Amino acid sequence: MITLENYLAEYKESHLNPINIKIHFICVPLIMWSLLGFLHTFLVAGVNGSYIGVAAGLAYYLSFKNLRVFVSMSLVTLLMLASYDLIPELRIVSVVVFVLAWLGQFYGHKVEGKKPSFFKDLVFLLIGPVWVLKKIFPSWI
């Protein structure tokens, strides 16, 4: 299994341009928020879709055996979940935010001159939020 440190180092390789980094600081959390928000508008076998998404994501983060990453991502997702009841027309807002944030991401990678990491491995979609947290709180993660 590849370690979290290996994933973060590889993710960093295509995120060196300061403009791309700033765009990612905004767009990665927005994509995460909007994806979970969209899932929040559905029930799957009587369970809120966002809870299933959060459980799957946290199980993945737990596999790294890094309590700080698990706690950080748990707190972030809890804050996101708490916000959804405040947003009218959450499904529509989530779709609009998702599309705009991805347009921002692709622009950032155009500036960077490198393809997004997830083109190589979809797991980088889950590494992006950890990378953002590590950039903000380098001594914590």
C-alpha positions in Angstrom: 0.0 0.0 0.0 1.2 3.5 -0.9 1.7 5.7 2.2 0.0 9.0 2.7 3.3 10.7 2.5 4.0 9.2 -0.9 0.5 10.3 -2.1 1.1 13.8 -0.8 4.5 14.0 -2.4 3.2 12.9 -5.8 0.2 15.3 -5.5 2.6 18.1 -4.8 4.4 17.5 -8.1 1.5 18.9 -10.1 0.7 21.7 -7.6 3.7 23.9 -7.5 2.5 27.1 -9.2 1.3 29.7 -6.6 -1.8 30.5 -8.6 -2.8 26.9 -8.9 -2.2 26.4 -5.2 -4.5 29.3 -4.4 -7.1 28.0 -6.7 -6.9 24.6 -5.0 -7.3 26.1 -1.6 -10.7 27.4 -2.7 -11.8 24.8 -5.2 -10.9 21.6 -3.4 -13.0 22.3 -0.3 -15.9 23.6 -2.6 -15.8 20.4 -4.6 -15.9 18.3 -1.5 -18.7 20.4 0.0 -20.7 20.4 -3.2 -20.3 16.6 -3.8 -21.4 15.8 -0.2 -24.2 18.4 -0.5 -25.5 16.8 -3.7 -25.4 13.4 -2.0 -27.2 14.9 1.0 -30.3 15.4 -1.1 -30.8 11.7 -1.7 -31.7 8.7 0.5 -30.0 5.4 -0.2 -31.8 2.5 1.5 -33.2 5.0 4.0 -29.8 6.5 4.8 -28.8 10.0 3.8 -26.4 9.7 0.8 -23.9 12.2 2.3 -23.5 9.9 5.4 -22.6 7.0 3.1 -20.1 9.2 1.3 -18.6 10.5 4.5 -18.3 7.0 6.0 -16.5 5.7 2.9 -14.2 8.6 2.8 -13.4 8.4 6.5 -12.8 4.7 6.2 -10.2 5.4 3.5 -8.5 8.1 5.7 -8.5 5.7 8.6 -6.6 3.2 6.5 -3.6 5.5 6.7 -3.4 4.9 10.4 -2.9 8.7 11.0 -5.2 9.8 13.8 -4.6 13.5 12.9 -5.7 13.1 9.3 -8.8 11.1 10.5 -9.8 13.6 13.1 -9.2 16.6 10.8 -11.2 15.1 8.0 -13.9 14.1 10.4 -14.2 17.7 11.7 -14.2 19.1 8.2 -17.0 16.8 7.1 -19.0 17.4 10.2 -18.9 21.2 9.5 -19.9 20.6 5.9 -22.8 18.3 7.0 -24.0 20.9 9.5 -24.2 23.6 6.8 -26.5 21.7 4.4 -29.7 22.4 6.3 -29.0 26.1 5.9 -28.9 26.1 2.1 -32.2 26.4 0.2 -32.3 24.4 -3.0 -29.2 22.5 -1.9 -29.2 20.1 -4.9 -29.1 23.0 -7.4 -26.5 25.0 -5.4 -24.3 21.9 -5.1 -24.4 21.3 -8.8 -23.5 24.9 -9.7 -20.7 25.1 -7.1 -19.4 21.7 -8.3 -19.2 22.8 -11.9 -17.7 26.2 -11.1 -15.1 24.7 -8.8 -14.0 22.1 -11.4 -13.7 24.9 -14.0 -11.4 26.7 -11.5 -9.4 23.5 -10.9 -8.9 22.9 -14.6 -7.9 26.5 -15.1 -5.4 26.1 -12.3 -3.9 23.1 -14.0 -3.7 25.0 -17.3 -1.7 27.7 -15.5 0.4 24.9 -13.9 1.0 23.2 -17.2 0.4 19.8 -15.7 -2.6 17.4 -15.7 -4.6 16.9 -12.5 -3.3 14.0 -10.4 -6.6 12.2 -10.5 -6.1 11.5 -14.2 -3.4 9.1 -13.1 -5.3 7.6 -10.1 -8.7 8.5 -8.8 -7.6 8.2 -5.3 -6.0 11.6 -5.6 -9.6 13.0 -5.4 -9.4 12.0 -1.7 -5.8 13.1 -1.3 -6.6 16.7 -2.4 -8.5 17.7 0.8 -5.7 16.3 3.0 -3.1 18.2 0.9 -5.0 21.5 1.4 -5.2 20.8 5.2 -1.5 20.0 5.3 -0.7 23.3 3.5 -2.8 25.2 6.0 -1.6 23.3 9.1 1.8 21.9 8.2 2.8 20.8 11.7 -0.5 19.1 12.4 -0.8 16.6 9.5 
